[in-house]
Amino acid sequence: MRFLSKRKVRSEHQRRGAAHVLIAAMLLTFIIIAAMTVDFAYMQLIRTELRTAADAAAKAGAEALARTQDGNQARAAAVQYAALNKVGNRPYAIATGDVSLGRVTGQSNGSWTFTANATPFNSVRVNAKVGNGGTTAAIPTFFAPSLGYAPFATSSQATAGQQSVEVCLCIDRSGSMMFDMSGTDWSYPSPNSLLYSSGYYPDSMYRNYCSPPQTTSSRWAIMRSAVTIFLNEAGAFPYPPRTSLVTWSSAMKLPYFPSTSYTLVDTDYALPAEAGFSWPTSRTAIENSLATRSTRAIAGGTTMSAGIDRAVSILTGTNSLPLSNKVIILLTDGQWNAGRDPVLAAEDAAAAGITIHCVSMITNSQQTLTDVASTTGGQYYPTSNTTELQAAFRELARNLPIVLTD
């Protein structure tokens, strides 16, 4: 019995020893898998960051090419903007040899073809590399060296080019656009030489409400200055965008002199046809239309969706080209308070392949405008003063003709 008992104890010890070995092996396997998972996630992050850097560099190069018509400046801009990014938490760099110039052409299926060195240049391609002979060395992952693997190398390619662009300036002409830039409701800039005689009105508020906007400090006047900057920048490109103008508020009639009636939305300047398009003619027409609006009161509510819907109809109308990049620039100084939800209008725009960039004046960041822009792949620019508003319109104009094609 004692012999059997000793054998039994030895057998149990052996089984326990085998279990310990198995547990240790499983633990080691788990640790290796966990390490590989962490490294794999890090490699995906590196790929994403590299793609972002390549996109930024290509767009910067294409913008410089379109603006300066100089290939060397385009390459320099691409290199400069690539260096503003980090990949794997390290400064990223490309060489001028990683930047190619050429032409992109649209295909009938909506895709784009890049031909390197084809002239005249209208596009920039960036071949971004980490390792593989690139300027930026391969990046070690967290656990790969311990497992005997080399640092991570990868590559990405981005092409940005100038293409035909159709724009609709979609401008809020609600009553608050007559206010000053203080952000205070019913605060009008003074003095206003265009005020009508006080004898027409029961108080100063209605006098301001029914008179034309002040010419330098009203939100309407500041908006016009930003549009002028947009037109200046857009006109500097070799092929300025065909641009239309829509203004919107709500249907109403002034309660006192001059008892002006207002429509919900107007096409102040229709999208010009491609054939015979003249940028100076279009620019003058847009500026004259806004100047004419400035000779009477700006009034009504904020029916934002009406403006978007009209802009969509223009950019899908008879003068619109199928392969053009279609953009709405929506400017407002307030929250929408009439009509359907603007996000629903934005969904219709997105379905038509139209991008909406939103710009707000004075008001805090608006979720509605954020949603409108994101729904269509656009950007939202909340601005709080004249300088920020003008900067937003300048940036929009400079980036309009540039599109990532791959």
C-alpha positions in Angstrom: 0.0 0.0 0.0 2.9 2.3 0.8 4.4 1.6 -2.6 1.1 2.4 -4.4 0.7 5.6 -2.4 4.2 6.8 -3.4 3.4 6.0 -7.1 0.2 7.9 -6.8 1.9 11.0 -5.3 4.6 10.9 -8.1 1.8 10.6 -10.7 0.0 13.6 -9.3 3.2 15.6 -9.2 3.9 14.8 -12.8 0.4 15.8 -13.9 0.8 19.1 -12.0 4.2 19.7 -13.7 2.7 19.0 -17.1 -0.2 21.4 -16.4 2.3 24.1 -15.3 4.2 23.6 -18.6 1.0 23.9 -20.6 -0.1 27.0 -18.7 3.2 28.6 -19.2 3.1 27.8 -22.9 -0.4 29.2 -23.2 0.6 32.3 -21.3 3.6 32.8 -23.6 1.4 32.4 -26.6 -1.1 34.9 -25.2 1.6 37.4 -24.6 3.0 37.0 -28.1 -0.5 37.4 -29.6 -1.1 40.5 -27.5 2.2 42.0 -28.6 1.4 41.2 -32.2 -2.0 42.8 -31.8 -0.5 46.0 -30.3 2.1 46.2 -33.1 -0.5 45.6 -35.8 -2.6 48.4 -34.4 0.4 50.7 -34.3 1.3 49.8 -37.9 -2.3 50.7 -39.0 -1.9 54.1 -37.2 1.4 54.7 -39.1 -0.3 53.9 -42.4 -3.2 56.3 -41.5 -0.7 59.1 -40.5 1.3 58.6 -43.6 -1.8 58.8 -45.8 -2.8 62.1 -44.0 0.7 63.5 -44.6 0.7 62.5 -48.3 -2.8 64.0 -48.8 -1.7 67.3 -47.2 1.5 67.5 -49.2 -0.3 66.7 -52.5 -3.0 69.3 -51.9 -0.5 72.0 -50.9 1.6 71.2 -54.0 -1.4 71.4 -56.3 -2.6 74.7 -54.7 0.8 76.2 -55.2 1.0 74.9 -58.8 -2.4 76.4 -59.7 -1.6 79.7 -58.0 2.0 80.3 -59.1 2.2 78.2 -62.3 5.7 77.2 -61.1 6.6 73.5 -60.7 9.5 74.2 -58.4 7.3 76.1 -56.0 4.8 73.3 -56.2 7.4 70.8 -55.2 8.7 73.0 -52.4 5.1 73.5 -51.0 4.6 69.7 -51.0 7.8 69.1 -49.1 7.0 71.9 -46.7 3.5 70.7 -45.8 4.7 67.1 -45.5 7.1 68.3 -42.8 4.2 69.7 -40.8 3.0 66.2 -40.1 4.2 63.5 -37.8 4.2 59.8 -38.6 4.8 57.3 -35.7 5.3 60.3 -33.4 8.3 61.4 -35.5 8.7 64.4 -37.8 7.9 63.3 -41.4 9.9 64.3 -44.4 9.9 63.7 -48.1 12.3 64.8 -50.8 11.6 66.8 -53.9 12.2 63.6 -55.9 9.1 62.1 -54.2 6.9 64.8 -55.8 5.8 64.3 -59.5 4.0 66.8 -61.7 1.6 65.8 -64.4 -2.0 66.0 -65.6 -5.2 64.4 -64.3 -8.1 63.8 -66.6 -11.6 62.7 -65.7 -13.0 59.5 -67.0 -16.6 58.8 -67.9 -17.0 56.5 -64.9 -16.1 59.3 -62.5 -12.5 58.1 -61.9 -9.3 60.1 -62.6 -6.2 59.2 -64.5 -2.8 60.7 -63.7 -0.2 61.0 -66.4 3.3 61.9 -65.1 5.1 64.8 -66.8 2.2 65.5 -69.2 1.9 69.2 -69.8 0.5 71.6 -69.1 0.7 70.5 -65.5 -2.5 70.5 -63.5 -1.7 68.0 -60.7 0.8 66.9 -58.2 1.5 63.3 -57.0 3.3 62.6 -53.8 5.0 59.2 -53.2 5.3 59.0 -49.5 7.5 56.4 -47.9 8.6 55.3 -44.5 11.7 53.1 -45.0 12.1 51.5 -48.4 14.7 54.1 -49.4 12.5 57.0 -48.3 13.8 60.1 -46.6 12.0 59.0 -43.4 13.5 55.9 -41.9 11.5 52.8 -41.1 9.7 52.9 -37.7 10.3 50.3 -35.0 7.1 49.0 -33.5 6.8 48.2 -29.8 7.6 44.5 -29.7 8.8 43.6 -33.2 12.5 43.9 -32.3 12.1 41.5 -29.4 10.5 39.0 -31.8 13.2 39.4 -34.3 11.3 41.6 -36.8 12.8 44.6 -38.7 11.3 48.1 -38.2 8.1 48.8 -40.1 8.2 50.2 -43.6 5.3 51.2 -45.7 4.3 53.7 -48.5 1.3 55.7 -49.6 0.5 57.7 -52.7 -1.7 60.8 -53.1 -2.6 62.8 -56.1 -4.2 66.2 -56.1 -5.2 68.2 -59.1 -7.0 71.3 -60.3 -10.4 70.6 -61.9 -13.4 72.4 -63.1 -15.3 73.9 -60.2 -18.9 75.2 -59.8 -19.7 77.3 -56.8 -22.8 78.7 -55.3 -22.4 81.4 -52.7 -25.4 80.9 -50.5 -25.8 84.0 -48.4 -28.1 84.7 -45.4 -30.0 88.0 -45.8 -32.1 87.7 -42.6 -32.7 90.8 -40.5 -29.8 90.2 -38.1 -27.3 90.8 -41.0 -28.0 94.5 -40.3 -26.7 94.2 -36.8 -23.2 95.2 -35.8 -20.4 92.8 -35.0 -20.8 92.9 -31.2 -22.9 89.8 -31.1 -25.7 91.6 -29.4 -29.2 91.3 -31.0 -30.8 94.6 -32.2 -27.5 96.4 -31.8 -27.1 98.4 -35.0 -23.8 100.2 -36.1 -23.8 103.9 -35.9 -23.7 106.4 -37.6 -25.7 105.1 -40.6 -26.1 107.8 -43.3 -28.7 105.6 -45.0 -31.3 105.8 -42.3 -34.7 107.0 -43.5 -36.4 109.9 -41.8 -37.4 109.2 -38.2 -40.9 110.5 -39.0 -41.8 107.2 -40.7 -41.3 105.1 -37.6 -42.6 104.8 -34.0 -39.1 104.3 -32.6 -35.4 104.0 -33.5 -35.5 100.2 -33.6 -38.0 100.2 -36.4 -36.1 103.0 -38.1 -32.9 100.8 -38.2 -34.9 97.7 -39.1 -36.5 99.3 -42.2 -33.5 101.3 -43.5 -30.6 100.0 -45.6 -27.6 98.4 -43.8 -24.8 100.6 -42.5 -22.1 100.5 -45.2 -18.9 99.6 -43.2 -19.7 98.0 -39.9 -22.9 96.0 -40.3 -22.6 92.3 -40.7 -23.9 92.7 -44.2 -21.1 95.1 -45.1 -18.5 92.8 -43.4 -19.9 89.8 -45.4 -19.5 91.8 -48.6 -15.8 92.5 -47.8 -15.3 88.7 -47.2 -16.9 87.9 -50.6 -14.7 90.4 -52.3 -11.6 88.6 -50.8 -13.1 85.3 -52.1 -13.5 86.8 -55.6 -10.0 88.2 -55.6 -8.5 84.9 -54.6 -10.7 82.8 -56.9 -9.9 85.1 -59.8 -6.1 84.6 -59.3 -6.3 81.1 -60.6 -5.8 80.4 -64.3 -9.3 78.9 -64.5 -11.5 80.6 -62.0 -14.6 78.7 -60.8 -17.9 79.4 -62.4 -19.8 81.0 -59.5 -23.4 81.7 -58.8 -25.1 83.6 -56.0 -28.2 82.8 -53.9 -29.6 84.9 -51.1 -32.2 83.7 -48.6 -34.2 84.7 -45.5 -38.0 84.3 -45.3 -41.0 85.7 -47.2 -42.2 88.9 -45.4 -43.2 92.6 -45.8 -41.8 95.5 -43.9 -44.3 96.9 -41.4 -43.4 100.5 -42.2 -41.9 102.7 -45.0 -40.9 101.7 -47.6 -43.1 98.5 -47.0 -40.7 96.4 -49.1 -41.7 92.8 -49.7 -39.2 90.0 -49.6 -39.2 86.5 -51.1 -38.0 83.4 -49.4 -35.0 82.8 -51.6 -33.6 84.4 -54.8 -31.2 83.4 -57.5 -29.3 86.7 -57.6 -26.9 85.4 -60.2 -27.3 82.1 -62.0 -24.5 79.6 -62.7 -22.9 80.8 -66.0 -22.5 78.2 -68.8 -19.1 76.8 -69.6 -19.3 78.1 -73.2 -18.3 81.7 -73.3 -17.7 81.9 -69.5 -16.1 85.2 -68.5 -14.8 85.6 -64.9 -14.7 89.4 -65.0 -18.4 89.4 -66.1 -19.4 87.0 -63.4 -17.5 88.8 -60.7 -19.0 92.1 -61.6 -22.5 90.7 -61.7 -22.1 89.1 -58.2 -20.7 92.3 -56.7 -23.4 94.4 -58.4 -26.1 92.1 -57.1 -24.9 92.5 -53.5 -24.5 96.2 -53.9 -28.2 96.4 -55.1 -29.3 94.4 -52.1 -27.4 97.0 -49.9 -29.7 99.8 -51.1 -32.7 98.5 -49.0 -33.2 96.8 -45.7 -32.1 93.3 -45.1 -35.0 91.5 -43.4 -36.6 88.2 -42.6 -36.0 85.0 -40.7 -33.3 82.3 -41.1 -34.8 79.6 -43.5 -31.4 78.0 -44.1 -32.8 74.9 -45.9 -34.4 77.2 -48.6 -31.0 78.5 -49.5 -29.4 75.1 -49.6 -32.3 73.7 -51.8 -32.0 76.5 -54.3 -28.2 76.2 -54.4 -28.6 72.4 -55.1 -31.0 73.1 -57.9 -28.5 75.5 -59.5 -25.6 73.1 -59.2 -27.7 70.3 -60.8 -29.2 72.5 -63.5 -28.6 72.8 -67.2 -25.4 74.8 -66.9 -23.8 72.3 -64.5 -21.2 69.9 -65.9 -21.3 66.2 -64.8 -17.6 66.0 -63.9 -17.3 69.4 -62.2 -16.6 69.6 -58.5 -19.7 71.2 -57.1 -19.5 73.4 -53.9 -21.9 75.4 -51.9 -20.5 78.1 -49.5 -23.2 78.7 -46.9 -22.9 81.8 -44.8 -25.1 82.7 -41.9 -25.0 84.8 -38.7 -27.7 82.9 -36.9 -29.5 79.6 -36.0 -32.1 78.3 -38.4 -35.6 79.2 -37.2 -37.8 78.4 -40.1 -38.3 75.8 -42.8 -37.2 72.1 -42.7 -34.1 70.9 -40.9 -31.0 72.1 -42.9 -29.4 68.7 -42.3 -32.1 67.1 -44.5 -31.3 69.6 -47.2 -27.6 68.7 -46.8 -28.5 65.0 -47.3 -30.1 65.9 -50.6 -27.0 67.9 -51.5 -24.7 64.9 -50.7 -26.9 62.6 -52.8 -26.3 65.0 -55.7 -22.5 64.9 -55.1 -22.4 68.5 -53.8 -20.1 69.6 -50.9 -21.3 72.3 -48.5 -18.8 74.4 -46.6 -20.4 76.4 -43.8 -19.3 79.8 -42.4 -20.9 81.4 -39.4 -20.6 85.0 -38.3 -20.4 86.0 -34.6 -22.5 83.1 -33.3 -20.8 80.3 -31.3 -20.0 77.0 -33.0 -23.3 75.6 -34.2 -24.0 71.9 -34.2 -26.4 72.3 -37.2 -23.7 73.8 -39.3 -21.2 71.1 -38.2 -23.7 68.5 -39.2 -24.5 70.1 -42.6 -20.8 70.3 -43.4 -19.9 66.8 -42.3 -22.9 65.3 -44.1 -21.5 66.5 -47.4 -17.8 66.2 -46.7 -17.3 69.9 -46.2 -15.7 72.1 -43.6 -17.2 74.3 -41.0 -15.6 77.7 -40.2 -17.0 79.4 -37.0 -15.8 83.0 -37.0 -16.1 85.7 -34.4 -14.7 88.8 -36.1 -13.9 90.4 -39.4 -10.4 89.0 -39.6 -11.5 85.4 -39.1 -14.4 85.7 -41.6 -12.1 87.1 -44.3 -9.5 84.4 -43.6 -12.2 81.7 -43.9 -13.3 83.0 -47.4 -9.7 83.3 -48.4 -8.9 79.7 -47.5 -12.1 78.5 -49.2 -11.2 80.2 -52.4 -7.6 78.9 -52.5 -8.7 75.3 -51.9 -11.7 75.2 -54.2 -10.0 74.1 -57.4 -7.9 71.4 -55.7 -9.3 67.8 -55.4 -7.7 64.6 -54.2 -8.0 62.1 -57.1 -6.4 59.1 -55.3 
